[in-house]
Amino acid sequence: MPDFTMKAVAPTKADEALRDDIMALVKRHLTPDTGERVLAITSQVVGQALALQDQRTMTKDRALQLIMANIETGNAGVIESLHHTKGNA
């Protein structure tokens, strides 16, 4: 049986552009709101993207593994960038 362990995706330049566009929208529309609201709305977007997956090949467990691995990668990227800031980040 094939190994379906999900790992973080190494983004291509196009992926980075998509991620940057999404983050710009988040900053533009949700910055005045609480952190919880940002998480809620972006989670809804993830849920919508999940609903569009081919359920014959993307099981709930596989999807959650993929999502968790990439959440951890996103967290690590922000934490790393904060190590390089001066003053208050």
RODO-2510 file (C-alpha; in nm, 4 decimals, decimal comma):
residues 89
     n   res          X          Y          Z
     1     m     0,0000     0,0000     0,0000
     2     p     0,1418     0,3461    -0,0865
     3     d     0,2561     0,5799     0,1893
     4     f     0,0083     0,8669     0,2050
     5     t     0,1838     1,0537     0,4846
     6     m     0,1305     1,4218     0,4183
     7     k     0,4179     1,6598     0,4451
     8     a     0,4543     2,0324     0,4181
     9     v     0,4589     2,1559     0,0617
    10     a     0,7661     2,3453    -0,0534
    11     p     0,6064     2,6442    -0,2278
    12     t     0,6954     2,7366    -0,5825
    13     k     0,7222     3,1026    -0,6853
    14     a     0,3590     3,0854    -0,8031
    15     d     0,2551     2,9349    -0,4671
    16     e     0,4368     3,2130    -0,2833
    17     a     0,2590     3,4734    -0,4969
    18     l    -0,0782     3,3142    -0,4108
    19     r     0,0096     3,3036    -0,0407
    20     d     0,1270     3,6668    -0,0493
    21     d    -0,1965     3,7736    -0,2212
    22     i    -0,4050     3,5906     0,0388
    23     m    -0,2085     3,7466     0,3257
    24     a    -0,2468     4,0929     0,1720
    25     l    -0,6242     4,0399     0,1616
    26     v    -0,6244     3,9215     0,5224
    27     k    -0,4277     4,2273     0,6303
    28     r    -0,6453     4,4654     0,4299
    29     h    -0,9816     4,3275     0,5431
    30     l    -0,9279     4,1751     0,8854
    31     t    -0,6520     4,3686     1,0594
    32     p    -0,8944     4,5785     1,2687
    33     d    -1,0624     4,2638     1,4007
    34     t    -0,9399     4,0254     1,6661
    35     g    -0,6939     3,7465     1,6070
    36     e    -0,9735     3,4959     1,6660
    37     r    -1,1750     3,6477     1,3806
    38     v    -0,8788     3,6218     1,1437
    39     l    -0,8389     3,2547     1,2357
    40     a    -1,2118     3,1890     1,1969
    41     i    -1,2402     3,3460     0,8524
    42     t    -0,9221     3,1932     0,7125
    43     s    -1,0293     2,8550     0,8538
    44     q    -1,3557     2,8881     0,6645
    45     v    -1,1538     2,9404     0,3456
    46     v    -0,9529     2,6250     0,4230
    47     g    -1,2802     2,4399     0,4792
    48     q    -1,4113     2,5585     0,1445
    49     a    -1,0910     2,4480    -0,0294
    50     l    -1,1209     2,1119     0,1481
    51     a    -1,4777     2,0690     0,0224
    52     l    -1,3514     2,1066    -0,3360
    53     q    -1,1124     1,8097    -0,3087
    54     d    -1,1752     1,4834    -0,4920
    55     q    -1,3120     1,2709    -0,2095
    56     r    -1,2070     0,9539    -0,3920
    57     t    -0,8394     1,0415    -0,3433
    58     m    -0,8367     1,2920    -0,0551
    59     t    -0,9747     1,1399     0,2623
    60     k    -1,0567     1,3472     0,5687
    61     d    -0,7524     1,2048     0,7513
    62     r    -0,5159     1,2777     0,4607
    63     a    -0,6524     1,6309     0,4308
    64     l    -0,6107     1,6987     0,8022
    65     q    -0,2529     1,5671     0,7930
    66     l    -0,1761     1,7972     0,5002
    67     i    -0,3404     2,0955     0,6686
    68     m    -0,1615     2,0403     1,0008
    69     a     0,1790     1,9934     0,8390
    70     n     0,1411     2,3166     0,6465
    71     i     0,0046     2,5109     0,9446
    72     e     0,3219     2,4120     1,1310
    73     t     0,5340     2,5243     0,8349
    74     g     0,3506     2,8577     0,8214
    75     n     0,3991     2,9091     1,1952
    76     a     0,7688     2,8295     1,1714
    77     g     0,8125     3,0757     0,8845
    78     v     0,6556     3,3616     1,0794
    79     i     0,8516     3,2780     1,3955
    80     e     1,1736     3,2710     1,1937
    81     s     1,0958     3,6090     1,0372
    82     l     1,0296     3,7561     1,3831
    83     h     1,3812     3,6580     1,4908
    84     h     1,5099     3,9038     1,2306
    85     t     1,3032     4,2069     1,3363
    86     k     1,4300     4,4975     1,5404
    87     g     1,2209     4,6358     1,8219
    88     n     0,8535     4,5445     1,8434
    89     a     0,7251     4,3034     1,5794
***
